[in-house]
C-alpha cells in the first residue's frame, strides 16, 4: 500500500484503488493505476447514451449497477498499449458477454452530452448498441471519450487548467475507511464502499479527516483537495446542482448488488453530514449531504 501524507493529518495508507471504465457501471478494484491528464487512465472512458446522445447514469437508470466490466490486467500497468486482442468485456445476468475492442474505433458520434459538456465521441457500434438497448429496454449506444480531439475542462471556479473525461466534475474522489465505518455504525444495515464509488480508499486516519486535506502526496503524485463530495437523493435540485453536477450525488441510494433504490444511506447522512450540520452559519442550506473529497492531480 502506498503512503499518503498531508500536512494537517496523520499518515494514512491507500487501501484500495477503483477504476470505473464505463460510467455508472460496476468498478474494477486494481492494485495499481496509471495517472493521465484527465485522471486515472480508463476511468469513465466509456458512456452509455440515449437516442439523443445524452449520458445515462444510475440516477435515472439504476440497472447500470448490475453491469460488470473487465479490462486486461496489464491495461493498468504504466506504458501499456492495446492491440487487436485487447477487449473491454461487459457482462450482466441473462445477457451474452459483450467484447469491445480497446483499440479505438473509427466511427464518430456527434452531439454526445454529459451534464454541462457536449461534443463528439467514438461510437462503439451496433453490437454494443443492441446489448445495452436490450438490457435497459430503451434505445442506447455506447460511446468512448475522444481525448485527442475533445477537451472537457473542470469548472474554472474550482480548479483551473484541469480536465476530465466522462466524470461528473473532478478527476478523483477520495474516501477514508474511517468515514465509511462512522456511517455504518449509524446504519441498521451497513453499506459497502461501492455505494460511494471512490477512486481512492484510504485507511489509518480518523473519520472524516479527508474533509480537511488540501494537498496529498501518494508516492510521486501530488493531489489537490477541492470540494467535499455532495450527495443527495433527489433529482431536479437547485440550479447550482444542475450547473455543477457533483460526483455521484444520488448513486449511494442504489444498492449496487440489486439495483434497488432506497432512502439509505442518505437519510442517515442527513442527520450528521448535511450542509446544515457542517455549515450551520451558512445562510443557504440546500439539503445536501457530504461524504468524501474531490481531487485533481498536479502533474
C-alpha positions as CSV (number, residue, x, y, z in Angstrom):
1,X,0.0,0.0,0.0
2,X,1.3,3.4,-0.9
3,X,2.0,6.1,1.7
4,X,-0.3,9.1,1.7
5,X,0.6,12.3,3.6
6,X,-1.0,15.7,4.2
7,X,0.3,18.5,6.5
8,X,-2.7,18.6,8.8
9,X,-3.4,14.9,9.1
10,X,-1.6,11.8,10.4
11,X,-0.1,9.5,7.8
12,X,-2.6,7.1,6.2
13,X,-2.3,4.3,3.7
14,X,-4.0,3.7,0.3
15,X,-6.2,0.7,0.9
16,X,-7.9,0.3,-2.5
17,X,-7.9,1.8,-6.0
18,X,-11.0,1.7,-8.1
19,X,-11.5,2.4,-11.8
20,X,-14.9,2.8,-13.5
21,X,-14.3,2.3,-17.2
22,X,-18.0,2.6,-18.1
23,X,-19.6,5.5,-16.3
24,X,-22.2,4.2,-13.7
25,X,-21.4,0.6,-14.3
26,X,-19.5,-1.5,-11.8
27,X,-16.0,-0.6,-11.0
28,X,-12.8,-2.6,-11.0
29,X,-10.5,-2.9,-8.0
30,X,-6.9,-2.7,-9.1
31,X,-3.5,-2.9,-7.4
32,X,-2.0,0.0,-9.5
33,X,-3.3,2.6,-11.9
34,X,-1.6,5.0,-14.3
35,X,-2.5,8.7,-14.0
36,X,-3.2,10.7,-17.1
37,X,-4.1,14.4,-17.6
38,X,-7.8,13.5,-17.1
39,X,-7.5,11.3,-14.0
40,X,-6.8,7.5,-13.8
41,X,-6.3,6.0,-17.2
42,X,-9.5,4.2,-18.4
43,X,-11.7,5.9,-15.6
44,X,-15.0,7.0,-17.1
45,X,-13.6,6.4,-20.6
46,X,-17.0,5.0,-21.9
47,X,-20.5,6.3,-21.5
48,X,-23.9,4.8,-22.2
49,X,-26.1,7.4,-24.0
50,X,-29.7,7.6,-25.0
51,X,-31.1,8.2,-28.5
52,X,-30.4,11.9,-28.2
53,X,-26.8,11.3,-27.1
54,X,-27.4,12.2,-23.5
55,X,-25.4,10.2,-21.0
56,X,-27.2,7.8,-18.7
57,X,-26.2,7.4,-15.0
58,X,-27.6,5.3,-12.1
59,X,-29.6,8.3,-11.1
60,X,-32.1,7.6,-13.8
61,X,-31.0,4.0,-14.8
62,X,-30.1,2.2,-11.6
63,X,-29.8,-1.1,-13.6
64,X,-26.4,0.1,-14.8
65,X,-25.1,-1.0,-11.3
66,X,-25.7,-4.6,-12.4
67,X,-23.3,-4.4,-15.4
68,X,-19.8,-5.9,-14.8
69,X,-16.8,-4.7,-16.8
70,X,-13.4,-6.0,-17.2
71,X,-10.2,-4.8,-18.9
72,X,-6.9,-6.7,-19.5
73,X,-4.9,-6.8,-16.2
74,X,-2.0,-5.2,-18.0
75,X,-4.1,-2.2,-19.0
76,X,-3.4,-0.7,-15.6
77,X,0.4,-1.0,-15.9
78,X,2.5,2.0,-17.0
79,X,3.1,2.2,-20.7
80,X,0.6,-0.5,-21.7
81,X,-0.9,-0.1,-25.1
82,X,-3.8,-2.1,-26.6
83,X,-3.6,-4.4,-29.5
84,X,-6.2,-6.2,-31.7
85,X,-6.6,-8.9,-28.9
86,X,-7.4,-6.4,-26.2
87,X,-11.0,-6.1,-25.1
88,X,-13.3,-4.3,-22.7
89,X,-15.5,-7.2,-21.6
90,X,-19.1,-6.4,-20.4
91,X,-21.3,-8.9,-18.6
92,X,-24.7,-9.0,-17.0
93,X,-27.0,-11.7,-15.8
94,X,-29.2,-13.1,-18.6
95,X,-27.1,-11.4,-21.3
96,X,-24.4,-12.7,-23.6
97,X,-20.9,-11.4,-23.0
98,X,-20.1,-8.3,-25.0
99,X,-16.5,-7.7,-26.1
100,X,-15.5,-4.2,-27.2
101,X,-12.0,-3.8,-28.9
102,X,-9.9,-1.5,-26.8
103,X,-8.2,-0.3,-30.0
104,X,-10.0,2.9,-30.8
105,X,-12.9,2.7,-33.3
106,X,-13.2,5.0,-36.3
107,X,-16.9,5.9,-36.2
108,X,-17.8,9.2,-34.6
109,X,-21.0,10.1,-32.7
110,X,-21.8,13.8,-32.6
111,X,-23.9,15.7,-30.0
112,X,-22.8,13.5,-27.1
113,X,-23.5,15.2,-23.8
114,X,-22.9,14.6,-20.1
115,X,-24.0,17.2,-17.7
116,X,-22.8,20.6,-18.9
117,X,-20.5,19.3,-21.7
118,X,-21.3,18.3,-25.2
119,X,-19.1,17.2,-28.1
120,X,-18.2,14.3,-30.3
121,X,-17.1,10.8,-29.1
122,X,-16.2,7.4,-30.7
123,X,-19.2,5.2,-31.3
124,X,-18.7,1.5,-30.3
125,X,-21.0,0.2,-33.0
126,X,-24.2,-1.7,-33.5
127,X,-23.5,-4.8,-31.4
128,X,-22.8,-2.7,-28.3
129,X,-25.9,-0.6,-29.0
130,X,-28.1,-3.6,-29.2
131,X,-26.6,-5.1,-26.0
132,X,-27.3,-2.0,-23.9
133,X,-30.7,-1.4,-25.6
134,X,-31.8,-5.0,-24.8
135,X,-30.5,-4.7,-21.2
136,X,-32.1,-1.3,-20.3
137,X,-35.1,-1.7,-22.5
138,X,-34.7,1.6,-24.4
139,X,-32.5,2.8,-27.2
140,X,-28.9,3.1,-26.2
141,X,-25.4,3.5,-27.6
142,X,-22.0,3.0,-26.1
143,X,-19.5,5.8,-26.8
144,X,-15.9,6.4,-25.8
145,X,-14.3,9.7,-24.9
146,X,-12.0,11.0,-27.7
147,X,-9.1,12.6,-25.8
148,X,-7.3,13.6,-29.0
149,X,-10.0,15.8,-30.4
150,X,-12.1,16.8,-27.4
151,X,-11.4,18.5,-24.1
152,X,-13.7,18.7,-21.1
153,X,-12.3,21.2,-18.5
154,X,-13.0,21.1,-14.8
155,X,-15.1,24.2,-13.9
156,X,-12.6,27.1,-13.6
157,X,-14.4,28.3,-10.5
158,X,-13.0,25.3,-8.7
159,X,-9.9,24.0,-10.4
160,X,-8.4,25.9,-13.3
161,X,-6.4,24.2,-16.1
162,X,-7.6,20.6,-15.3
163,X,-9.7,18.4,-17.5
164,X,-11.7,15.2,-17.2
165,X,-13.4,12.6,-19.4
166,X,-17.0,11.5,-18.6
167,X,-16.5,12.1,-14.8
168,X,-19.2,14.2,-13.1
169,X,-16.9,17.0,-12.3
170,X,-13.5,16.3,-10.8
171,X,-10.7,13.8,-11.7
172,X,-10.7,11.8,-8.5
173,X,-12.8,11.0,-5.4
174,X,-11.1,10.0,-2.2
175,X,-12.8,8.4,0.8
176,X,-11.5,7.1,4.1
177,X,-12.4,3.7,5.7
178,X,-12.9,5.6,8.9
179,X,-15.6,7.8,7.4
180,X,-17.3,4.7,5.9
181,X,-17.1,3.0,9.3
182,X,-18.6,6.0,11.1
183,X,-21.5,6.0,8.8
184,X,-22.1,2.2,9.1
185,X,-22.0,2.5,12.9
186,X,-25.2,4.6,12.5
187,X,-26.9,2.4,10.0
188,X,-29.1,-0.6,10.7
189,X,-27.9,-2.2,7.5
190,X,-24.2,-1.4,6.8
191,X,-23.4,-0.4,3.2
192,X,-20.4,-1.3,1.1
193,X,-17.9,1.2,-0.2
194,X,-19.2,0.6,-3.8
195,X,-22.2,2.8,-2.9
196,X,-19.9,5.8,-3.0
197,X,-17.7,4.9,-6.0
198,X,-14.5,6.4,-4.8
199,X,-11.3,6.2,-6.8
200,X,-9.1,6.0,-3.8
201,X,-10.0,4.4,-0.4
202,X,-7.5,5.2,2.4
203,X,-7.2,3.7,5.9
204,X,-5.3,4.7,9.0
205,X,-6.8,8.2,9.6
206,X,-9.6,9.5,11.7
207,X,-13.1,9.5,10.3
208,X,-13.8,12.5,8.0
209,X,-10.1,13.6,8.1
210,X,-10.2,13.8,4.4
211,X,-12.6,16.8,4.7
212,X,-9.6,19.0,5.6
213,X,-7.0,17.7,3.2
214,X,-5.8,20.3,0.8
215,X,-2.6,18.7,-0.6
216,X,-2.0,15.0,-0.6
217,X,1.1,13.1,-1.8
218,X,0.7,9.5,-2.9
219,X,4.1,8.1,-4.0
220,X,5.3,10.6,-6.5
221,X,2.0,12.2,-7.3
222,X,0.5,15.3,-5.6
223,X,-3.2,15.7,-5.4
224,X,-5.1,18.9,-4.5
225,X,-8.2,18.7,-2.4
226,X,-11.2,20.8,-3.5
227,X,-14.9,20.4,-2.7
228,X,-16.4,17.9,-0.4
229,X,-18.4,15.4,-2.4
230,X,-22.0,16.4,-2.4
231,X,-24.6,13.7,-2.4
232,X,-28.4,14.0,-2.4
233,X,-31.1,11.5,-3.3
234,X,-33.4,13.8,-5.2
235,X,-33.5,14.8,-8.8
236,X,-34.5,18.3,-10.0
237,X,-32.3,20.0,-7.5
238,X,-31.2,23.6,-7.4
239,X,-29.8,25.4,-10.5
240,X,-26.4,25.3,-8.8
241,X,-26.5,21.5,-8.7
242,X,-27.7,21.3,-12.3
243,X,-24.8,23.5,-13.4
244,X,-22.1,21.8,-11.4
245,X,-23.4,18.2,-11.2
246,X,-21.5,17.0,-8.2
247,X,-20.0,13.5,-8.2
248,X,-22.4,10.6,-7.9
249,X,-24.9,12.5,-5.8
250,X,-27.8,10.0,-6.0
251,X,-25.9,6.8,-6.5
252,X,-25.4,5.9,-2.8
253,X,-29.1,5.2,-2.5
254,X,-28.8,2.5,-5.2
255,X,-28.0,-1.0,-3.9
256,X,-25.1,-2.0,-6.2
257,X,-25.9,-5.7,-5.9
258,X,-29.6,-5.5,-6.7
259,X,-30.1,-2.0,-8.3
260,X,-32.9,-1.3,-5.8
261,X,-33.2,2.3,-4.7
262,X,-33.9,3.2,-1.1
263,X,-33.7,6.0,1.4
264,X,-30.4,5.0,3.0
265,X,-27.7,6.0,3.5
266,X,-28.8,9.5,2.6
267,X,-31.4,9.5,5.3
268,X,-28.8,8.9,8.0
269,X,-26.2,11.1,6.4
270,X,-28.7,14.0,6.6
271,X,-28.6,13.7,10.4
272,X,-24.9,14.4,10.8
273,X,-23.3,15.2,7.4
274,X,-25.8,17.7,5.9
275,X,-24.9,21.2,4.9
276,X,-27.0,22.4,7.8
277,X,-24.9,20.4,10.3
278,X,-21.5,21.0,8.7
279,X,-22.1,24.7,7.8
280,X,-24.6,26.0,10.4
281,X,-23.7,29.6,9.8
282,X,-24.3,29.4,6.0
283,X,-27.5,31.2,5.1
284,X,-28.2,29.0,2.1
285,X,-28.8,25.3,3.0
286,X,-30.0,23.2,0.1
287,X,-30.5,19.8,1.8
288,X,-27.2,18.4,0.7
289,X,-25.1,15.7,2.4
290,X,-21.4,15.1,2.1
291,X,-19.1,12.2,2.1
292,X,-15.6,12.0,0.6
293,X,-13.4,14.7,-1.0
294,X,-12.9,15.5,-4.7
295,X,-9.4,15.9,-6.1
296,X,-7.3,16.8,-9.1
297,X,-3.8,15.6,-9.7
298,X,-1.0,18.1,-10.0
299,X,1.1,16.8,-13.0
